[in-house]
Amino acid sequence: MQINKERLVQTFCEMVSIDSESYHEKKMKDYLMNIFKECHMECIEMPIEGFEAGNIYAVLKGHTNKEPIMFSGHMDTVSPGKGKQAIIHEDGRITSDETTVLGADDVSALASYIEAIRTIEDNDLPHGDIELAISVAEEPYDAGSAYYDFSRIKSRIDYTFDLAGQVGLAALEAPSIISF
Ligand SMILES: [Zn+2]
């Protein structure tokens, strides 16, 4: 059983092409909700007053005798992030066209979660509940997740793919931002 790399890259490039700067995530939110529903996930948006899009909670229901597990990330990108294009190079690297950011933060996480869910579905793999928590407006100091309704979450373990570095590394602790 293998991850469908071609489909993963296609999803990544599609998401890169969606404008989703902080506080302007409606198109990305719609795109994600459609995919989660296609994947037979229960999916809700948590609207936030004054925000264009709300945070997303989605769950792929699984066997109750397995521990639920969560993955989280954010759907906004920094600017300049309008009209982003993914350029696939011969060596396999994917970059922007250098006029904007690529938005791999955090699209690479979201695309990998989607591919993992699709792979589970395609291969009928056994699993417990898989929860996804995707926030808006993460880049402006977590403005979106401040509104997240955490009472929905059943998982005791969450992985957040939102860090640079080698695959396999994890940050267990980090200083928070201090603003002056
Ligand atoms: Zn990030």
Boltz pocket constraint, residues with backbone or C-beta under 6 A from the ligand:
constraints:
  - pocket:
      binder: B
      contacts: [[A, 74], [A, 105], [A, 106], [A, 138], [A, 162]]
      max_distance: 6.0
